[in-house]
Amino acid sequence: MKVYLTQTGCRLNYGENHLLARQLRRVGHTVVSDPLQAQVIVVNTCAVTATAGQKSRHLIRAQHKANPQARIVATGCYTSLEPEVVEKLPGVWKVAVNDDKDLLATLLEEWSNEFPDLQSLEQVHPTASPISSDPHARTRAFVKIQDGCHLKCTFCVVTVARGDSRSKAPHQIIREIQELSRDGFQEAVLTGVHLGSYGAVDAEDRFVGLPQLVRRILTETEIPRLRLSSLEPWNVDERLFHCWEKWPDRLCPHLHLPLQAGTDRLLKRMGRRCTTESFAHLVELARQHIPGLTVTTDIIVGFPGESNGEFAESLKFVAEMQFVDVHVFPFSSRPGTRAATLPDQLSKSVKKDRLRQVQTVVEATGQKIRQGFLHSVRPVLWEGKGQELADAEGYLWNGYTDNYLRVETVTYTPELLTNRISQVRLKTLVGQVLDGEIQPAAL
């Protein structure tokens, strides 16, 4: 069967699709890069905002329009919240809510309909076959180590869609990353809904939290680079920082710490577990322990009742934190969340104006940080295929530094950079992209 995988939303969705692709290849299916070639299209949806839900519906319709003959399987958070709506969308063959997502590779089989329940399907273990050897598919892999969240942030619908926090066993994660390393991946990204809450018991009945898991991965696997995705700020402590001190060349110096608001009053109304003071202290501590660290965050503007003064205070704090980038969202009222019932909902025009102001501030701080790395040498993992230049016999390559800055370089030799890590001197800054020069010893 030829299967095309697509998604919208967070890195966790990308991680789940990476895992599904490997599962499908193991049982003999072909994962295609063009939806027009597909017999089945899997759409991993998002519901974090009302706009995300709209995008999910649009993506499903667009895939059906592009390939009306393909059967569409919809999964993810939006399908978990509104399965009846998704079932009626054109081309949808099956709906797999989040609880069923881990069985998708089996649910795609025609014979899965013969099983009366999911418990029966869980006992099926098809014979494995080799993974595809496409070198362009092996650069960065997303590894889901945790799902769900036990917290109740007042704006968040993810806890409704994904349930309580649960963690994958350490040996399963290590085995998966070992396989990724053998298959040629240069970087593994640990993902989860609430990554910092990771906690499981290993085979020796010992508790393994995120710091211990990171240590085991870097000790027991040969993956060249390990990256952490979003970490709630109250889940990070110095035990994790010590991992960067021991493995500075393998553990990527980039932290995504969702803040959401820059005033304590808003943070309290959002149900967040941190204050501006604790957040600032954490960022300062991280920068002391991790050389070359970049920090990114999430910000919600226009939360119910957010006054002009509170927004100004929040904007000032965002500027002080010197983020290199921010995912900024206008507040979206999601049914089933406490924030949806709060009074003083703000207008779209106010949200739009505040979003623009945050973006302007972060563009300035981000450029200042990028400029601070000019003339330094950093490792860059090159992704995709080189783009042939129209006016010269050369190729344009794109990649990311260990601290997640985007870099471009031009080569004039037949040397392929795809999926290679090179030491690169960062020479100039064009927009938000650094122009780099590969150091001779790396060629």
C-alpha positions in Angstrom: 0.0 0.0 0.0 1.2 3.5 -0.8 0.7 5.9 2.1 1.2 9.7 2.3 1.5 11.3 5.7 0.8 14.9 6.4 0.1 17.0 9.5 -0.7 20.3 11.0 0.2 21.6 14.5 2.9 20.9 17.0 6.2 18.9 16.8 4.5 16.0 18.6 2.4 15.5 15.5 5.5 15.4 13.4 7.0 12.9 15.8 4.0 10.7 15.6 4.1 10.8 11.8 7.8 9.9 11.8 7.1 6.9 14.0 4.1 5.9 11.9 6.3 6.1 8.7 8.8 3.7 10.2 6.1 1.3 11.4 4.5 1.3 7.9 7.8 0.6 6.2 8.6 -2.2 8.6 5.4 -4.0 7.6 6.0 -3.6 3.9 4.1 -0.4 2.9 5.6 2.4 0.9 5.6 5.9 2.4 5.4 8.3 -0.6 6.3 12.0 -0.7 3.6 13.0 -3.2 -0.1 12.7 -2.2 -1.0 12.1 -5.9 0.8 8.7 -5.6 -1.0 7.6 -2.5 -3.7 5.0 -2.0 -4.2 6.2 1.6 -3.6 9.6 3.0 -3.1 10.0 6.8 -3.9 13.5 8.1 -2.7 14.2 11.7 -4.8 17.1 12.9 -4.5 19.8 15.5 -7.0 21.6 17.8 -4.9 23.9 20.0 -6.9 26.9 18.7 -10.1 27.3 16.7 -7.9 28.3 13.7 -6.0 25.0 14.1 -9.3 23.2 13.8 -10.2 25.1 10.7 -6.8 24.3 9.2 -7.3 20.7 10.0 -10.6 20.6 8.1 -9.1 22.5 5.2 -6.1 20.1 5.0 -8.4 17.1 4.8 -10.5 18.7 2.1 -7.4 19.8 0.2 -6.0 16.3 0.3 -9.2 14.9 -1.0 -9.4 17.5 -3.8 -5.8 16.7 -4.8 -6.4 12.9 -4.9 -10.1 12.0 -4.8 -9.3 8.3 -5.3 -7.2 8.1 -2.1 -8.8 7.0 1.2 -8.2 9.5 4.0 -7.5 8.5 7.5 -7.9 11.4 10.0 -6.3 11.3 13.4 -5.0 13.6 16.0 -6.4 16.1 18.5 -9.1 17.6 16.3 -10.5 14.2 15.5 -10.6 13.4 19.2 -12.6 16.5 19.9 -15.0 16.5 17.0 -15.0 13.0 15.4 -18.6 13.3 14.1 -17.6 16.4 12.1 -14.5 14.8 10.7 -16.3 11.6 9.7 -18.5 13.7 7.4 -15.7 15.4 5.6 -15.2 14.4 1.9 -12.9 11.4 1.4 -12.6 10.4 5.0 -12.4 6.6 5.2 -11.5 6.1 8.9 -11.2 8.3 12.0 -8.6 7.3 14.6 -8.8 9.3 17.8 -5.7 9.9 19.8 -6.2 6.8 22.0 -6.1 4.7 18.8 -3.2 6.5 17.1 -0.5 4.0 18.2 -2.4 1.3 16.3 -2.7 3.3 13.0 -0.2 1.0 11.1 -2.6 -1.9 11.8 -5.8 0.0 11.4 -4.8 0.9 7.8 -5.0 -2.8 6.9 -8.2 -3.9 5.2 -8.3 -7.0 7.5 -8.4 -4.8 10.6 -12.2 -4.6 10.2 -12.4 -8.3 10.9 -11.3 -7.7 14.5 -14.1 -6.9 17.0 -12.1 -4.5 19.1 -8.8 -2.7 19.5 -7.6 -5.0 22.2 -7.7 -7.9 19.7 -5.7 -5.8 17.2 -3.1 -5.1 19.8 -2.1 -8.7 19.8 -1.3 -8.6 16.1 2.5 -8.3 15.3 3.1 -8.3 11.5 6.4 -9.5 10.2 8.9 -6.7 9.9 10.6 -5.7 6.6 13.5 -3.4 6.0 13.1 0.4 6.3 13.4 2.4 3.2 16.9 3.5 2.4 16.0 7.0 1.1 18.9 9.1 2.3 16.9 12.4 2.0 14.4 11.1 4.6 17.1 10.7 7.3 18.1 13.9 9.0 16.1 14.7 12.1 13.7 12.3 13.7 11.0 13.2 16.2 10.7 10.6 19.1 7.6 10.7 21.2 8.5 9.8 24.8 5.4 11.1 26.5 1.8 11.9 25.8 -1.0 13.7 27.6 -1.0 16.2 30.4 -2.3 16.1 34.0 -2.3 19.9 34.4 -5.3 22.1 33.7 -4.1 25.3 32.2 -7.3 27.3 31.7 -6.8 27.9 28.0 -5.6 24.5 26.9 -7.8 21.9 25.1 -5.0 19.4 24.7 -5.7 17.8 28.0 -9.2 17.1 26.8 -8.0 15.7 23.5 -5.0 13.6 24.8 -5.9 12.7 28.3 -3.6 12.4 31.4 0.2 12.3 31.2 1.8 8.9 30.4 5.3 8.0 29.6 7.0 5.5 27.4 9.4 3.0 29.0 13.1 4.0 28.9 14.2 0.8 27.1 11.7 1.4 24.3 13.0 5.0 23.8 16.6 3.9 23.8 16.0 1.1 21.4 14.1 3.4 19.0 17.0 6.0 19.0 19.5 3.2 18.5 17.6 2.1 15.4 17.4 5.7 14.2 21.2 6.1 14.6 21.8 2.9 12.7 19.5 4.0 10.0 21.5 7.2 9.5 19.6 9.9 11.4 21.9 12.6 12.7 19.5 14.1 15.2 16.7 12.9 17.5 14.2 15.3 19.0 12.4 14.2 22.2 8.8 15.3 22.0 5.7 15.1 24.2 2.7 17.1 25.2 4.3 17.7 28.6 7.8 16.6 28.1 9.2 17.7 31.4 6.7 15.5 33.2 8.4 12.4 31.8 8.7 9.7 34.4 8.8 5.9 34.1 10.2 2.8 35.9 12.9 0.9 34.1 13.5 -2.9 34.0 15.4 -2.7 37.3 12.4 -1.0 39.0 14.2 2.4 39.2 12.5 5.7 38.5 13.7 7.5 35.4 12.9 11.2 35.0 13.9 13.3 32.1 17.4 14.1 33.3 18.1 10.4 33.8 16.6 9.5 30.5 18.7 12.1 28.6 21.9 10.7 30.3 21.0 7.2 29.3 20.3 8.1 25.7 23.6 9.9 25.4 25.4 7.0 27.1 23.7 4.1 25.4 23.2 5.4 21.9 25.5 6.9 19.2 23.0 9.5 17.9 25.2 12.5 17.0 22.7 15.1 18.2 19.9 15.1 20.8 17.4 17.9 21.0 14.7 18.6 23.5 11.4 20.1 22.3 9.0 22.2 24.4 9.6 22.0 28.2 7.3 23.6 30.8 9.5 26.0 32.8 8.6 24.5 36.2 9.9 21.1 35.1 13.5 22.2 34.4 16.2 22.1 37.1 20.0 21.9 37.4 20.1 18.2 37.1 19.2 18.6 33.4 21.7 21.4 32.9 24.5 19.0 34.0 23.8 16.9 30.9 24.9 19.8 28.7 28.1 20.1 30.8 28.9 16.5 30.1 27.8 16.2 26.5 28.2 19.8 25.1 28.8 18.5 21.5 25.8 16.2 21.4 23.0 17.8 23.5 21.7 20.8 21.4 21.9 24.1 23.3 18.4 25.3 22.6 15.4 25.4 25.0 11.8 26.1 24.1 10.2 27.2 27.4 6.5 28.2 27.0 5.8 31.4 29.0 2.4 32.3 27.6 2.2 35.7 29.4 4.7 38.2 30.9 2.7 39.2 34.0 2.0 37.2 37.2 -1.7 38.2 37.2 -2.2 36.7 33.7 -0.1 33.6 34.5 -2.3 32.9 37.5 -5.5 33.3 35.5 -4.1 31.0 32.9 -3.4 28.3 35.5 0.4 28.4 34.9 2.8 27.0 37.5 5.4 29.7 37.2 5.9 33.4 37.9 7.8 35.9 35.9 10.5 35.9 38.6 10.9 32.1 38.5 10.9 32.1 34.7 13.6 34.8 34.5 15.7 33.0 37.1 15.5 29.7 35.1 16.5 31.4 31.9 19.5 33.1 33.6 20.5 29.8 35.2 20.3 28.0 31.8 22.4 30.6 30.1 25.0 30.3 32.8 25.2 26.5 32.4 24.8 26.1 28.6 27.3 28.0 26.3 25.7 29.2 23.1 22.2 28.7 24.4 19.2 30.1 22.5 15.8 30.3 24.1 12.4 30.4 22.3 8.9 30.5 23.8 5.1 30.7 23.3 3.0 33.8 24.0 -0.8 34.2 24.0 -2.1 37.7 23.4 -5.6 38.8 24.1 -6.4 36.5 27.0 -9.8 37.3 28.5 -9.5 40.4 30.7 -6.0 41.3 29.6 -5.8 45.0 30.2 -3.7 47.5 28.3 -1.4 47.8 31.3 -1.0 44.0 31.6 -0.2 43.7 28.0 2.4 46.5 28.2 4.0 44.8 31.2 4.0 41.5 29.4 5.6 43.0 26.3 8.3 44.6 28.4 9.1 41.2 30.0 9.2 39.5 26.6 11.8 42.1 25.5 13.9 41.6 28.6 14.0 37.8 28.2 15.8 38.2 24.8 14.1 35.4 23.0 15.5 34.5 19.6 12.0 33.5 18.4 8.5 33.3 19.7 5.4 31.4 18.7 2.8 34.1 19.4 -1.0 33.2 19.2 -4.1 35.3 19.6 -6.2 33.8 22.4 -8.7 31.3 21.0 -11.8 30.3 23.0 -11.9 26.5 23.0 -15.1 24.7 24.2 -14.4 22.6 27.3 -11.8 24.9 28.8 -12.3 27.3 31.7 -11.0 30.3 29.8 -13.9 29.9 27.3 -16.3 30.9 30.1 -14.3 33.9 31.4 -15.7 37.4 31.1 -14.2 40.3 29.2 -13.3 38.4 26.0 -11.2 40.7 23.7 -11.9 41.7 20.2 -10.1 40.3 17.2 -8.7 43.7 16.3 -7.2 44.1 19.8 -5.6 40.6 19.5 -4.3 41.3 16.1 -2.7 44.6 17.2 -1.1 43.0 20.2 0.2 40.0 18.2 1.9 42.5 15.8 3.5 44.3 18.7 5.0 41.1 20.2 6.3 40.0 16.8 8.0 43.4 16.4 9.7 43.1 19.7 10.9 39.6 19.1 12.1 40.4 15.6 14.4 42.9 17.2 15.7 40.7 20.0 16.0 37.7 17.6 18.1 39.7 15.2 20.3 41.0 18.1 21.0 37.4 19.2 21.7 36.2 15.7 24.1 39.0 15.1 25.9 38.0 18.3 26.8 34.7 16.7 28.3 36.2 13.6 31.9 35.2 13.0 31.6 32.2 15.3 31.9 28.6 14.2 28.9 26.3 14.9 28.0 22.7 13.8 25.2 22.7 11.1 23.1 19.8 10.1 22.2 20.1 6.4 18.7 19.1 5.4 17.0 18.2 2.1 18.5 18.4 -1.3 20.7 21.2 -2.5 19.0 23.7 -4.7 20.8 24.2 -8.0 21.6 27.8 -8.7 20.3 29.2 -11.9 23.1 31.7 -12.6 26.1 29.6 -11.4 27.4 26.1 -11.2 26.7 25.7 -7.6 24.1 24.5 -5.0 22.3 26.3 -2.2 22.0 24.3 1.0 19.9 24.9 4.1 20.4 23.6 7.6 20.3 24.4 11.3 22.9 25.0 13.9 23.0 23.0 17.1 21.2 26.0 18.8 18.6 26.1 16.1 19.6 29.0 13.9 18.9 28.7 10.2 21.9 28.7 8.0 22.5 28.8 4.2 25.6 28.1 2.3 26.6 27.8 -1.4 29.0 25.1 -2.7 30.6 24.8 -6.1 31.7 21.2 -5.8 29.7 17.9 -6.4 30.1 17.2 -2.7 26.7 16.3 -1.2 25.9 17.9 2.1 22.5 16.2 2.8 22.3 14.8 6.3 25.9 15.8 7.2 27.0 17.9 10.1 29.7 20.5 9.2 31.6 23.1 11.2 30.4 26.4 9.7 31.6 30.0 10.2 28.6 32.3 10.3 29.6 35.3 8.1 26.6 37.5 7.4 22.9 37.8 8.4 20.3 38.2 5.7 16.9 38.6 7.2 16.6 35.9 9.7 19.0 33.5 7.9 22.7 33.3 8.5 25.1 32.9 5.6 27.8 30.4 6.4 31.1 29.2 5.1 32.0 25.5 5.7 35.4 25.2 7.3 37.9 23.4 5.0 38.6 20.5 7.5 34.9 19.6 7.4 34.7 19.0 3.6 
